[in-house]
Amino acid sequence: MLKYKVVEVNTVTEDALEEVLNEWTEAGWRFDTIQFAMRESSKRPAMAFVMFTREKKD
């Protein structure tokens, strides 16, 4: 059975995303996907949700 972790990133920069990815994968989570939330008035994402999974321990 999988366990999920969602991390909200409010400042969407290369450094911020890299930090989140490194932090959670080092903690044993496996990267799954990134979902970006866009603003209508900008081409840059307003925020991102980074999803991770790992096997649930019984």
C-alpha positions in Angstrom: 0.0 0.0 0.0 1.3 3.5 -0.9 1.5 6.5 1.4 1.3 9.9 -0.2 3.0 13.2 0.7 2.0 16.6 -0.9 4.4 19.6 -0.4 3.1 23.1 -1.3 5.7 25.4 -2.8 4.7 29.1 -2.7 7.8 30.5 -4.4 8.2 28.6 -7.6 11.8 28.9 -8.5 14.4 26.4 -9.6 16.2 26.6 -6.3 13.0 26.1 -4.2 11.8 23.1 -6.3 15.3 21.6 -6.1 15.4 22.0 -2.3 12.0 20.3 -1.9 12.9 17.4 -4.2 16.2 16.8 -2.4 14.8 17.1 1.1 12.0 14.6 0.6 13.8 12.1 -1.5 16.7 12.0 1.1 14.0 11.3 3.7 12.9 8.2 1.8 10.1 9.5 -0.4 9.9 8.8 -4.1 9.1 11.7 -6.4 5.8 11.2 -8.2 4.7 14.5 -9.9 4.5 18.3 -9.8 1.3 20.2 -10.4 1.5 23.9 -11.1 -1.2 26.5 -10.2 -1.1 29.3 -12.8 -2.3 32.9 -12.6 -4.3 34.3 -15.5 -2.2 37.5 -15.6 1.2 35.7 -15.7 3.0 32.9 -17.5 4.9 32.0 -14.3 3.3 29.6 -11.9 1.8 31.1 -8.7 2.5 27.9 -6.7 3.4 24.3 -7.1 2.3 21.0 -5.4 5.0 18.4 -5.4 3.8 14.8 -4.8 5.8 12.0 -3.3 5.0 8.4 -2.5 6.5 5.6 -0.4 5.5 2.1 0.8 3.4 2.3 3.9 5.1 0.4 6.8 2.8 -1.8 8.8 
